[in-house]
Amino acid sequence: MCEADVADTSIVVVDIRKAVSGRAGVSGWARHLEVFWGGAIGRREETGADMETASTPGASQERSEPTGFVRITPDARLGKNVVLGQFVSLKGCRVGDDTMIGSFVEIEKNAHVGSRCHICGQTTICDGVIIEDEVFIGNGVTFVNDMDPQAMVNGKLRRDVAARPMSTRVCQGASVGSGAVVLAGITIGAGALIGAGAIVTHDVVAGTVVAGCPARLMRLRDL
């Protein structure tokens, strides 16, 4: 996983010419992607026109692109050729090379996303979640990192969502179907497949398919 800072000029978060080259079937969100290049934040349309660059914030400042509503905190670490949709929030996380992140995705502090992953829209990857390389996460997947959440602690409003988040790991090549819920402390084995809408309450063995509420073993996965 690449640990370079987003201010590094070698990083291209969106290779817009490849992503929106005018080919048939390009998805709507990919037609309006944000470009981060050497800390400069801007936008380029499908026509391939030169990028219009907004003012470059300092290395210690939070980065945002108002047109696409993309937010990246200064402690986030992004690899090369990361593709971002709109309304994306990256807060103190790590994202590897060649990963695609759909619209309305939030990746919280201390979460790790590997290289060549596909994170679909409307998903939150919370503190303590580790996603290894080449993992598919469907739309609206929910990760839980606290099995006993509380709004108040010692009579005061709890500011952090999970004071001691439990670690959850999705191993290389696994796929998590849309709408699945993964409880805290779970390990999903390499190449496993989680069915859409499943509630995962126990570890999933590598190379297996699970589905249901709670998720149960269906079969081995054909890889």
FILUM-195620 format. One line per 5 residues: their letters; for each residue x, y, z of C-alpha. Coordinates in nm, 4 decimals. Example, Ala and Ser with C-alpha at 12.3 -4.5 7.8 and 13.67 -1.06 7.14 Angstrom:
% FILUM-195620
as) 1.2300/-0.4500/0.7800; 1.3670/-0.1060/0.7140
//
This chain:
% FILUM-195620
mcead) 0.0000/0.0000/0.0000; 0.1386/0.3373/-0.0943; 0.1947/0.5788/0.1929; 0.2815/0.8890/-0.0101; 0.1143/1.2148/0.0829
vadts) -0.1466/1.3706/-0.1455; 0.0839/1.6712/-0.1831; 0.3446/1.4589/-0.3617; 0.3654/1.5728/-0.7254; 0.4115/1.2141/-0.8444
ivvvd) 0.0549/1.1299/-0.7423; -0.2312/1.1453/-0.9904; -0.5493/1.0731/-0.8025; -0.7495/1.0683/-1.1250; -0.6084/0.9818/-1.4663
irkav) -0.8902/1.1688/-1.6337; -0.7884/1.1022/-1.9956; -0.8203/0.7286/-1.9446; -1.1252/0.7489/-1.7178; -1.3344/0.9687/-1.9448
sgrag) -1.1993/0.9112/-2.2941; -1.5501/0.9260/-2.4456; -1.5943/0.5523/-2.4732; -1.9469/0.4163/-2.4724; -2.0710/0.2936/-2.1395
vsgwa) -1.8708/0.5269/-1.9171; -2.0756/0.5642/-1.6008; -2.2321/0.8979/-1.5137; -2.0214/0.9600/-1.2058; -1.7022/0.8984/-1.4037
rhlev) -1.7940/1.1773/-1.6454; -1.7481/1.4374/-1.3761; -1.4425/1.3320/-1.1755; -1.2165/1.5467/-0.9639; -0.8440/1.5811/-1.0380
fwgga) -0.5807/1.6197/-0.7670; -0.2313/1.6667/-0.9089; 0.0580/1.7763/-0.6943; -0.1755/1.9330/-0.4396; -0.3599/2.1349/-0.7044
igrre) -0.7312/2.0735/-0.7085; -0.9349/2.1168/-1.0209; -1.1742/1.9653/-1.2718; -1.1571/1.8495/-1.6324; -1.4583/1.7720/-1.8453
etgad) -1.5047/1.4774/-2.0817; -1.3903/1.6908/-2.3753; -1.0315/1.6618/-2.2536; -0.9872/2.0372/-2.2108; -0.6984/2.1599/-2.0003
metas) -0.7534/2.1319/-1.6286; -0.8688/2.4461/-1.4537; -0.6739/2.4529/-1.1296; -0.8001/2.6049/-0.8089; -0.5692/2.7643/-0.5563
tpgas) -0.3319/2.5153/-0.3998; -0.3619/2.4892/-0.0218; -0.0577/2.4390/0.1956; 0.0537/2.0888/0.2862; -0.0946/2.1257/0.6350
qerse) -0.4378/2.2344/0.5135; -0.7435/2.0256/0.4442; -0.8086/1.9835/0.0730; -1.1499/2.0236/-0.0791; -1.3032/2.0696/-0.4217
ptgfv) -1.6339/2.2581/-0.3947; -1.7718/2.1532/-0.7347; -1.7377/1.7814/-0.6646; -1.7686/1.8084/-0.2870; -1.4511/1.6074/-0.2298
ritpd) -1.2808/1.6418/0.1086; -0.9336/1.5100/0.1940; -0.7734/1.5804/0.5322; -0.3981/1.6519/0.5429; -0.3194/1.3235/0.7174
arlgk) -0.4796/1.1100/0.4441; -0.2381/0.9078/0.2304; -0.3303/0.8252/-0.1295; -0.1506/0.6086/-0.3839; -0.1224/0.6699/-0.7562
nvvlg) -0.4138/0.6722/-1.0020; -0.6836/0.6727/-0.7362; -1.0231/0.7510/-0.8907; -1.2714/0.9497/-0.6830; -1.6398/1.0093/-0.7397
qfvsl) -1.8315/1.3067/-0.6008; -1.9163/1.3695/-0.2353; -1.6162/1.1686/-0.1131; -1.4631/1.2255/0.2313; -1.1190/1.0846/0.3168
kgcrv) -1.0173/1.1477/0.6774; -0.6782/1.0249/0.7960; -0.7022/0.7030/0.5954; -0.4691/0.5194/0.3562; -0.5692/0.4245/0.0022
gddtm) -0.3458/0.2207/-0.2295; -0.2666/0.2549/-0.5991; -0.5268/0.2174/-0.8765; -0.8242/0.2029/-0.6422; -1.1690/0.3309/-0.7463
igsfv) -1.3873/0.5043/-0.4885; -1.7474/0.5778/-0.5833; -1.9640/0.8742/-0.4891; -2.0930/0.9326/-0.1356; -1.8130/0.7276/0.0220
eiekn) -1.6520/0.8148/0.3546; -1.3284/0.6542/0.4691; -1.2491/0.7405/0.8287; -0.9209/0.7870/1.0123; -0.7011/0.4791/1.0589
ahvgs) -0.8920/0.2839/0.7945; -0.6786/0.1165/0.5288; -0.7824/0.0410/0.1707; -0.5389/-0.1544/-0.0462; -0.4457/-0.1309/-0.4119
rchic) -0.6731/-0.2139/-0.7081; -0.9856/-0.2115/-0.4931; -1.3327/-0.1033/-0.6044; -1.5344/0.0723/-0.3345; -1.8876/0.1408/-0.4597
gqtti) -2.1026/0.4355/-0.3572; -2.2786/0.5135/-0.0306; -2.0391/0.3096/0.1813; -1.8621/0.4135/0.5005; -1.5365/0.2433/0.5903
cdgvi) -1.4919/0.3202/0.9560; -1.1974/0.3428/1.1919; -1.0306/0.0047/1.2403; -1.1312/-0.1502/0.9070; -0.8500/-0.2957/0.6952
iedev) -0.9273/-0.3776/0.3332; -0.6519/-0.5612/0.1530; -0.5672/-0.5494/-0.2197; -0.8139/-0.6310/-0.4996; -1.1246/-0.6251/-0.2825
figng) -1.4730/-0.5364/-0.4107; -1.7093/-0.3532/-0.1748; -2.0648/-0.3106/-0.3062; -2.3068/-0.0214/-0.2637; -2.4230/0.0702/0.0830
vtfvn) -2.2071/-0.1757/0.2778; -2.2001/-0.1125/0.6543; -1.9007/-0.1857/0.8745; -1.9485/-0.1854/1.2529; -1.6491/-0.1138/1.4754
dmdpq) -1.8084/-0.0893/1.8207; -2.0308/-0.3598/1.9668; -2.1389/-0.1429/2.2615; -2.1789/0.2149/2.1307; -2.2789/0.4892/2.3736
amvng) -2.3723/0.8519/2.3176; -2.2607/0.9615/2.6671; -1.9498/0.8700/2.8675; -1.9144/0.9827/3.2299; -2.1940/1.2322/3.1797
klrrd) -2.0375/1.3931/2.8722; -2.1255/1.3650/2.5062; -1.8924/1.1189/2.3400; -1.7050/1.3018/2.0640; -1.5378/1.0023/1.9024
vaarp) -1.7660/0.7460/1.7424; -1.5656/0.4531/1.8789; -1.3203/0.5142/2.1605; -1.1616/0.1716/2.1144; -1.2617/0.0525/1.7661
mstrv) -1.2443/-0.3194/1.6998; -1.0438/-0.4228/1.3962; -1.2159/-0.5788/1.0958; -1.0213/-0.7225/0.8021; -1.1327/-0.8002/0.4471
cqgas) -0.8596/-1.0133/0.2923; -0.7234/-1.0007/-0.0617; -0.9626/-1.0681/-0.3477; -1.2747/-1.0906/-0.1312; -1.6073/-0.9408/-0.2449
vgsga) -1.8775/-0.7920/-0.0220; -2.2211/-0.7594/-0.1829; -2.4378/-0.4477/-0.1700; -2.6197/-0.3777/0.1545; -2.4199/-0.6259/0.3604
vvlag) -2.3485/-0.5548/0.7278; -2.0129/-0.6645/0.8703; -1.9967/-0.6653/1.2505; -1.6899/-0.5615/1.4469; -1.3911/-0.7909/1.4870
itiga) -1.4689/-1.0001/1.1776; -1.2138/-1.1405/0.9327; -1.3364/-1.2134/0.5801; -1.0933/-1.4596/0.4243; -0.9137/-1.4180/0.0932
galig) -1.1376/-1.4664/-0.2100; -1.4549/-1.5051/-0.0042; -1.7886/-1.3754/-0.1336; -2.0491/-1.2116/0.0923; -2.4015/-1.2138/-0.0522
agaiv) -2.6007/-0.8921/-0.0903; -2.7839/-0.7956/0.2284; -2.6035/-1.0499/0.4445; -2.5300/-0.9824/0.8106; -2.1841/-1.1185/0.8856
thdvv) -2.1534/-1.2127/1.2538; -1.8586/-1.4547/1.2396; -1.5322/-1.4948/1.0504; -1.5679/-1.6102/0.6903; -1.3386/-1.8854/0.5613
agtvv) -1.1269/-1.8025/0.2572; -1.2768/-1.9017/-0.0780; -1.6293/-1.9563/0.0504; -1.9667/-1.7971/-0.0283; -2.1902/-1.6876/0.2589
agcpa) -2.5349/-1.5259/0.2533; -2.8355/-1.4641/0.4732; -2.9193/-1.3085/0.8097; -2.7065/-1.4144/0.9840; -2.4690/-1.5127/0.7056
rlmrl) -2.4278/-1.8888/0.6569; -2.2072/-2.1001/0.4351; -2.3618/-2.1608/0.0923; -2.0832/-2.3161/-0.1113; -1.7250/-2.2786/-0.2228
rdl) -1.6548/-1.9885/-0.4534; -1.5528/-2.0574/-0.8122; -1.2358/-1.8532/-0.8627
//
